[in-house]
């Protein structure tokens, strides 16, 4: 995944912009509302990138293992956390071959990674394998049927350097179809458009648009059967 290595050093810069900060806040809010991280949980963060969600989970008291295919992303993640005193380990690992035993983690978590997974059912099966019975598995990804999905698909077509040339965007139905039998809930967020003005980056506007627009980010939660 050399294309992830190529953007590693600039990946976090977007999250420092007003739009990036609000997007992160909105997506984190729904993800944690669904997943309900608890102190002491042993959590696998799949496609952890530069460690943003691994850090958030660890700050809530979880014991986190973050895995990613990009060495450069992982180097940045390790550098971020080295003086934080958090219970996080970062490992280079393929989502199709997770080097942990069956039924190992209390929770499995993946945000903004499934866009780039070409065999989602295979990845989902492997993530479910390492999850303990009764454990929760959450996936969040860009919504294909939204203004955000449309923007990124256009970027992929027009910009040869766009990371989204390698993306395979999903609909909410695609996500739910990974395992309808064990699906607990699914939802959308990020109703504000990608061209929102600074004044429009607020929860009141997000709530207002939720009544008429499709969310730019979708999340689904499953529970592994006992």
C-alpha positions as CSV (number, residue, x, y, z in Angstrom):
1,X,0.0,0.0,0.0
2,X,2.6,2.5,-1.1
3,X,-0.1,5.1,-1.7
4,X,-0.8,5.3,2.0
5,X,3.0,5.7,2.6
6,X,2.9,8.7,0.2
7,X,0.3,10.6,2.1
8,X,1.4,9.6,5.7
9,X,3.2,12.9,6.5
10,X,0.4,15.1,5.4
11,X,-2.6,12.9,6.5
12,X,-3.2,14.7,9.8
13,X,-3.0,18.2,8.4
14,X,-6.7,18.1,7.2
15,X,-7.9,17.4,10.8
16,X,-6.3,20.6,11.9
17,X,-8.6,22.7,9.7
18,X,-12.0,23.9,10.9
19,X,-13.8,21.5,8.5
20,X,-11.6,18.6,9.4
21,X,-12.0,19.2,13.2
22,X,-15.8,19.3,12.9
23,X,-15.9,16.2,10.7
24,X,-13.8,14.3,13.2
25,X,-16.0,15.5,16.0
26,X,-19.2,14.3,14.2
27,X,-17.9,11.0,13.2
28,X,-16.3,10.3,16.6
29,X,-19.6,11.2,18.4
30,X,-21.7,8.6,16.5
31,X,-19.0,5.9,16.5
32,X,-18.6,6.1,20.3
33,X,-22.3,6.4,20.9
34,X,-22.7,3.0,19.1
35,X,-19.5,1.3,20.2
36,X,-19.6,2.4,23.9
37,X,-15.8,1.9,24.7
38,X,-15.2,0.9,28.3
39,X,-12.2,1.0,30.6
40,X,-10.2,-2.2,30.4
41,X,-11.6,-3.3,27.0
42,X,-9.1,-5.0,24.8
43,X,-9.7,-3.4,21.4
44,X,-8.3,-3.9,17.9
45,X,-8.3,-0.8,15.7
46,X,-8.2,-2.0,12.1
47,X,-6.7,0.4,9.6
48,X,-5.5,2.7,12.4
49,X,-3.5,5.0,10.1
50,X,-1.7,7.6,12.2
51,X,-3.4,6.4,15.4
52,X,-6.1,9.0,15.9
53,X,-8.8,6.7,17.0
54,X,-6.4,4.4,18.8
55,X,-5.5,7.4,21.0
56,X,-9.1,8.3,21.6
57,X,-9.9,4.7,22.7
58,X,-6.9,4.4,24.9
59,X,-7.7,7.7,26.6
60,X,-11.0,6.2,27.6
61,X,-9.1,3.4,29.3
62,X,-9.0,0.8,26.7
63,X,-6.0,-1.5,25.9
64,X,-5.6,-0.8,22.2
65,X,-3.8,-2.7,19.4
66,X,-3.7,-0.6,16.2
67,X,-2.9,-2.4,12.9
68,X,-2.3,-0.9,9.5
69,X,-0.6,-1.9,6.3
70,X,1.4,1.3,5.9
71,X,4.8,1.5,7.7
72,X,5.0,5.2,7.4
73,X,1.5,5.7,9.0
74,X,2.6,3.5,11.8
75,X,5.8,5.3,12.4
76,X,3.9,8.6,12.8
77,X,1.4,6.8,15.1
78,X,4.2,5.5,17.3
79,X,5.9,8.9,17.4
80,X,2.6,10.5,18.5
81,X,2.0,8.2,21.5
82,X,5.6,7.7,22.8
83,X,5.3,10.2,25.6
84,X,1.5,9.8,26.3
85,X,1.7,6.9,28.7
86,X,-1.3,5.2,26.9
87,X,-1.8,1.4,26.6
88,X,-1.4,1.2,22.8
89,X,0.7,-1.1,20.6
90,X,0.9,-0.5,16.8
91,X,1.7,-3.4,14.5
92,X,2.0,-3.7,10.7
93,X,-0.6,-6.3,9.8
94,X,-2.9,-7.2,6.9
95,X,-6.7,-7.1,7.6
96,X,-7.0,-10.3,5.7
97,X,-4.5,-12.1,7.9
98,X,-4.8,-10.7,11.5
99,X,-2.0,-12.4,13.6
100,X,-4.1,-13.0,16.7
101,X,-5.9,-16.1,18.0
102,X,-9.6,-16.6,17.6
103,X,-11.9,-14.9,20.2
104,X,-9.1,-12.6,21.4
105,X,-10.4,-9.0,21.5
106,X,-13.4,-7.5,23.5
107,X,-14.0,-5.1,20.6
108,X,-13.0,-4.6,17.0
109,X,-13.1,-1.0,15.6
110,X,-12.4,0.4,12.2
111,X,-13.0,4.0,11.0
112,X,-12.3,5.4,7.5
113,X,-10.5,2.3,6.4
114,X,-13.1,0.1,4.6
115,X,-13.2,2.6,1.7
116,X,-9.8,1.0,0.7
117,X,-10.6,-2.6,1.4
118,X,-11.3,-4.4,-1.9
119,X,-12.6,-7.6,-0.3
120,X,-14.9,-6.3,2.5
121,X,-16.5,-9.7,3.3
122,X,-13.2,-11.4,3.7
123,X,-11.9,-8.6,5.9
124,X,-15.1,-8.7,8.0
125,X,-14.9,-12.4,8.5
126,X,-11.3,-12.1,9.8
127,X,-12.2,-9.2,12.1
128,X,-15.1,-11.3,13.5
129,X,-12.8,-14.3,14.0
130,X,-10.5,-12.4,16.5
131,X,-13.5,-11.0,18.3
132,X,-14.7,-12.7,21.5
133,X,-18.3,-14.0,21.6
134,X,-20.5,-11.2,22.8
135,X,-18.0,-8.6,21.6
136,X,-18.8,-5.6,19.5
137,X,-17.5,-4.9,16.0
138,X,-17.9,-1.4,14.5
139,X,-17.1,-0.2,11.0
140,X,-17.4,3.4,9.8
141,X,-16.8,4.5,6.2
142,X,-17.5,7.2,3.7
143,X,-21.0,7.0,2.3
144,X,-21.1,6.4,-1.5
145,X,-24.6,8.0,-1.8
146,X,-23.8,11.4,-0.4
147,X,-22.3,14.7,-1.4
148,X,-19.1,13.6,0.3
149,X,-19.0,10.3,-1.7
150,X,-19.7,12.2,-4.9
151,X,-16.9,14.7,-4.2
152,X,-14.4,11.9,-3.5
153,X,-15.4,9.9,-6.6
154,X,-14.9,13.1,-8.7
155,X,-11.5,13.6,-7.2
156,X,-10.6,10.1,-8.0
157,X,-11.5,10.6,-11.7
158,X,-9.9,14.0,-12.0
159,X,-6.8,13.9,-9.8
160,X,-4.1,11.3,-10.6
161,X,-2.6,11.8,-7.2
162,X,-5.9,11.4,-5.2
163,X,-5.8,8.7,-2.6
164,X,-9.4,8.0,-3.6
165,X,-8.3,6.5,-6.9
166,X,-7.9,3.4,-4.7
167,X,-11.2,3.6,-2.9
168,X,-14.3,1.5,-3.3
169,X,-17.1,3.4,-1.6
170,X,-19.9,1.6,0.1
171,X,-23.6,2.4,0.6
172,X,-25.4,1.8,3.9
173,X,-26.9,-1.3,2.5
174,X,-23.5,-2.6,1.5
175,X,-22.3,-2.2,5.1
176,X,-25.4,-3.8,6.6
177,X,-25.1,-6.7,4.1
178,X,-21.8,-7.8,5.6
179,X,-23.8,-9.6,8.3
180,X,-27.5,-8.8,8.7
181,X,-28.0,-11.6,11.1
182,X,-25.8,-10.1,13.8
183,X,-26.3,-6.4,13.0
184,X,-27.2,-4.4,16.1
185,X,-27.6,-1.0,14.5
186,X,-26.5,1.3,11.7
187,X,-26.7,5.0,11.1
188,X,-25.5,8.0,9.3
189,X,-23.8,11.3,10.2
190,X,-21.9,14.2,8.5
191,X,-25.0,15.8,6.9
192,X,-23.1,19.0,6.4
193,X,-21.7,19.3,2.8
194,X,-18.0,19.3,2.1
195,X,-18.3,23.0,0.9
196,X,-20.0,24.1,4.1
197,X,-19.0,27.6,5.3
198,X,-17.2,28.1,8.6
199,X,-20.5,29.4,10.0
200,X,-22.2,26.1,9.0
201,X,-19.8,23.9,11.0
202,X,-22.0,23.4,14.0
203,X,-24.3,20.8,15.6
204,X,-27.4,22.9,15.0
205,X,-26.8,22.9,11.2
206,X,-25.8,19.2,11.3
207,X,-29.1,18.4,13.0
208,X,-31.1,20.6,10.6
209,X,-29.6,18.9,7.5
210,X,-30.1,15.4,8.9
211,X,-33.9,15.8,8.2
212,X,-33.3,16.2,4.4
213,X,-29.8,15.0,3.4
214,X,-28.0,11.7,3.3
215,X,-25.0,11.5,5.7
216,X,-21.5,11.6,4.3
217,X,-20.4,8.9,6.8
218,X,-22.0,5.6,7.7
219,X,-21.5,3.4,10.7
220,X,-22.6,-0.1,11.5
221,X,-22.3,-2.2,14.7
222,X,-22.4,-5.9,15.1
223,X,-22.3,-8.3,18.0
224,X,-20.6,-11.7,17.8
225,X,-23.0,-14.4,18.8
226,X,-22.3,-16.3,22.1
